[in-house]
């Protein structure tokens, strides 16, 4: 009886959760199931399984607290910023899946597509226009990508909280969508395949922060050991450009919801997208794919949401019966 009650409470909590948290529950369940099925092939699968179970419990707990009316400031802050940690956690697990099941990189195909469309490598177009000042600005802009959704989300939370779940779930949907797309054409990017990765600081020098920000992005991308070939370590997250996808969704909802920061987000967002090529992180076709799949994400999420909403309504009806 006690077990049935706990299962019943679990589904009641999920049914009444924000759609954002339902998306998180679904993606964590997918990762949990994948690690169980591919236990023998996935690196650190046991750790992944335990971590997924712990985070699933945390999602359940935080929604239970919210549904019981916990409105303490510390809880509200944790409740709204834990999404950032989820994004990083899910991203790292997808990279493990890519390295376990996708052993071929498709950079050669992407290079050929760039040459077909542009006649030469996209980064080469900007060599004669490069300068330490421009490099500094674009490296900072590229790094600010991670904060653009936070800036928009913060204003929405303060000014129109009723739309926070709408914005957050679309950002998370775009992130998770991009992770699945990385599985299709794994690639590491032109800074490794076309240019000399070890000489980027010499080829595109900045002023004050560029070198540090490059290092931080390299570490975040999996390059944590200077003694190993970076192409073996770096994450396969080039195609499509997640920077373009997420930035596009952020800019779209910044204008759709008429936020006060929409003009700033537009300027920084376009700078981020331009920086992906100038700083040699992405191929030109990655950017095109980023725009295409960003548009698909904006179009697809409402349909996906309707399915989840219908399931919630039908499950509530069955409960009443």
Secondary structure, DSSP 8 states (H G I E B T S, - for coil): -HHHHHHHHHHHHHHTS-HHHHHHHHHHHHHHHHHHHTTTTSTTHHHHHHHHHHHHHHHHHHHHHHHTT---HHHHHHHHHHHHHHHHHHHHHHHHHHHHH-----HHHHHHHHHHHHSS-GGGGGGGG--HHHHHHHHHHHHHHHHHHHHHHHHHHHH-GGGHHHHHHHHHHHHHHHHHHHTTS----HHHHTS-GGGHHHHT--SSSHHHHHHHHHHHTT---TTS-HHHHS---TTTTHHHHHHHHHHHHHHHTT-TTHHHHHHHHHHHHHHHHHTTSS-HHHHHHHHHHHHHHHHHHHHHHHHHHHHHHHHHHHHH-
